[in-house]
Amino acid sequence: MIIHVNRLRRGDDGRMTFSLKEDMEGLDYRGERLDFESPVAVNGSIERDGDLLYVTGEVRTEVVLQCSRCLRTIRHPLRTGFSQQYSEAGPGEEVLPVKGDSIDLREPVMESILLELPVKVLCSEECKGLCPICGADRNVEECGCSINEIDPRMQQLKRLLEQ
């Protein structure tokens, strides 16, 4: 996601708007695959203040995630904002470099997408998940497995409680 900022150098007011749309490759995140269902759309503006460029924008996309309970694939729409500083003088602690006449928005865009992902993905609040014994999807069918099975290490304690 490259933006050419040479117009800001010649520009009148040191401000420009941009609109980008790009198909992005999926990535591995927390041991799971994160794929994009739709192109990543970014709208925003850049303001110049001396050597610094202040970029703010909004990111919209749709990602493919897996339900934490039943492992179904779901599409999750994302809408988030970001802000980032760039400098021609070089990178700093929270400042990214301007390379030639362009800046790369990939890092702040991906960071804002990752921060917006839910901690626990659910296909619905009522999701019953998978049976821990036979693996059947309990949203589709009741398997009839007895979930009251006790850990064999706790069997002695159960006998004591029954006495």
C-alpha positions as CSV (number, residue, x, y, z in Angstrom):
1,M,0.0,0.0,0.0
2,I,2.2,2.7,-1.4
3,I,1.2,6.4,-1.5
4,H,3.3,8.9,-3.5
5,V,3.7,12.1,-1.5
6,N,5.6,14.2,-4.0
7,R,2.4,16.3,-4.4
8,L,2.8,17.4,-0.8
9,R,6.2,18.9,-1.4
10,R,4.8,21.1,-4.2
11,G,1.4,21.4,-2.6
12,D,-0.2,24.6,-1.5
13,D,-1.6,23.7,1.9
14,G,0.5,20.6,2.8
15,R,-2.5,18.4,2.9
16,M,-3.8,15.6,0.6
17,T,-6.4,12.9,0.7
18,F,-6.1,9.4,-0.6
19,S,-8.2,6.3,-1.3
20,L,-6.7,2.9,-1.8
21,K,-8.0,-0.6,-2.4
22,E,-5.7,-3.6,-2.5
23,D,-6.0,-7.4,-2.4
24,M,-3.8,-8.5,0.4
25,E,-2.4,-11.9,1.0
26,G,-3.4,-13.8,4.1
27,L,-1.1,-14.2,7.1
28,D,-0.4,-16.4,10.1
29,Y,-1.7,-14.8,13.3
30,R,-1.5,-16.6,16.7
31,G,-1.0,-19.9,15.0
32,E,-4.1,-19.5,12.7
33,R,-4.5,-18.5,9.1
34,L,-6.1,-15.0,8.6
35,D,-7.4,-14.6,5.0
36,F,-9.1,-11.6,3.5
37,E,-12.5,-12.1,1.9
38,S,-12.6,-8.7,0.3
39,P,-10.0,-6.1,-0.8
40,V,-8.6,-3.9,2.0
41,A,-10.0,-0.4,1.4
42,V,-8.2,2.6,3.0
43,N,-9.4,6.2,3.0
44,G,-7.6,8.9,4.7
45,S,-5.5,12.1,4.6
46,I,-1.9,13.2,5.0
47,E,-0.8,16.5,6.6
48,R,2.7,17.9,6.3
49,D,4.3,19.7,9.3
50,G,8.0,20.4,8.5
51,D,9.7,17.0,8.1
52,L,6.8,15.1,9.5
53,L,3.9,13.6,7.7
54,Y,0.8,12.8,9.7
55,V,-1.3,10.1,8.2
56,T,-4.8,9.2,9.4
57,G,-7.2,6.9,7.8
58,E,-10.0,4.4,8.0
59,V,-9.6,0.7,7.0
60,R,-12.5,-1.5,5.8
61,T,-12.3,-5.2,4.9
62,E,-13.8,-8.5,5.6
63,V,-11.7,-11.4,7.0
64,V,-12.3,-15.1,7.1
65,L,-12.1,-16.5,10.7
66,Q,-12.9,-19.7,12.4
67,C,-15.4,-20.0,15.3
68,S,-13.7,-20.9,18.5
69,R,-16.4,-23.3,19.6
70,C,-17.6,-25.2,16.5
71,L,-14.7,-24.4,14.0
72,R,-17.1,-23.2,11.3
73,T,-15.6,-20.7,8.9
74,I,-17.2,-17.2,9.2
75,R,-16.8,-13.9,7.5
76,H,-16.2,-11.0,9.9
77,P,-16.4,-7.4,8.6
78,L,-13.8,-5.0,10.0
79,R,-13.9,-1.2,10.2
80,T,-11.1,0.5,12.1
81,G,-9.0,3.7,12.1
82,F,-5.3,4.3,12.3
83,S,-2.8,7.1,12.6
84,Q,0.9,7.1,11.8
85,Q,3.7,9.6,11.6
86,Y,6.4,9.4,8.8
87,S,9.6,11.4,8.6
88,E,12.0,12.3,5.8
89,A,14.7,12.7,8.4
90,G,14.6,8.9,9.2
91,P,12.7,6.5,11.4
92,G,12.2,7.1,15.1
93,E,10.6,5.3,18.0
94,E,7.0,5.8,16.6
95,V,7.9,7.3,13.3
96,L,8.3,5.4,10.0
97,P,10.6,6.6,7.2
98,V,9.6,8.2,4.0
99,K,11.3,6.3,1.2
100,G,12.0,8.6,-1.8
101,D,8.7,10.2,-2.7
102,S,6.5,7.4,-1.2
103,I,5.3,6.0,2.1
104,D,4.2,2.5,2.8
105,L,1.0,2.1,4.7
106,R,1.1,-1.7,5.0
107,E,2.5,-1.7,8.6
108,P,0.0,0.7,10.2
109,V,-2.9,-0.8,8.2
110,M,-2.1,-4.4,9.2
111,E,-1.5,-3.3,12.8
112,S,-5.0,-1.7,13.0
113,I,-6.6,-4.8,11.5
114,L,-4.9,-7.1,14.0
115,L,-5.9,-4.9,16.9
116,E,-9.5,-5.0,15.7
117,L,-9.8,-8.8,15.6
118,P,-12.0,-10.3,18.3
119,V,-10.3,-12.2,21.1
120,K,-12.8,-15.0,20.8
121,V,-14.4,-15.6,17.5
122,L,-18.0,-16.9,17.6
123,C,-20.3,-17.7,14.7
124,S,-23.2,-16.8,17.1
125,E,-23.7,-16.2,20.8
126,E,-25.8,-19.4,21.0
127,C,-23.1,-21.6,19.4
128,K,-23.0,-24.9,21.3
129,G,-19.6,-26.0,19.9
130,L,-18.3,-29.5,19.3
131,C,-18.9,-32.5,21.5
132,P,-15.6,-33.2,23.4
133,I,-16.1,-36.9,23.2
134,C,-17.2,-37.7,19.6
135,G,-16.5,-34.3,17.9
136,A,-20.0,-33.9,16.5
137,D,-21.2,-30.3,15.9
138,R,-23.9,-29.8,18.6
139,N,-25.4,-27.0,16.6
140,V,-26.5,-29.5,14.0
141,E,-27.2,-32.7,16.0
142,E,-27.3,-34.0,19.5
143,C,-24.9,-36.9,19.7
144,G,-26.1,-38.4,22.9
145,C,-22.6,-38.7,24.5
146,S,-22.5,-38.6,28.3
147,I,-20.4,-35.7,29.2
148,N,-20.5,-36.6,32.9
149,E,-17.6,-38.9,32.5
150,I,-15.1,-38.4,35.3
151,D,-11.3,-38.2,34.9
152,P,-9.9,-41.5,36.1
153,R,-7.6,-39.7,38.4
154,M,-10.6,-38.3,40.3
155,Q,-12.5,-41.6,40.5
156,Q,-11.3,-42.3,44.1
157,L,-12.6,-38.8,45.2
158,K,-16.0,-39.6,43.6
159,R,-16.2,-42.9,45.6
160,L,-15.5,-41.0,48.8
161,L,-18.2,-38.4,48.1
162,E,-20.7,-41.2,47.4
163,Q,-20.1,-42.8,50.8
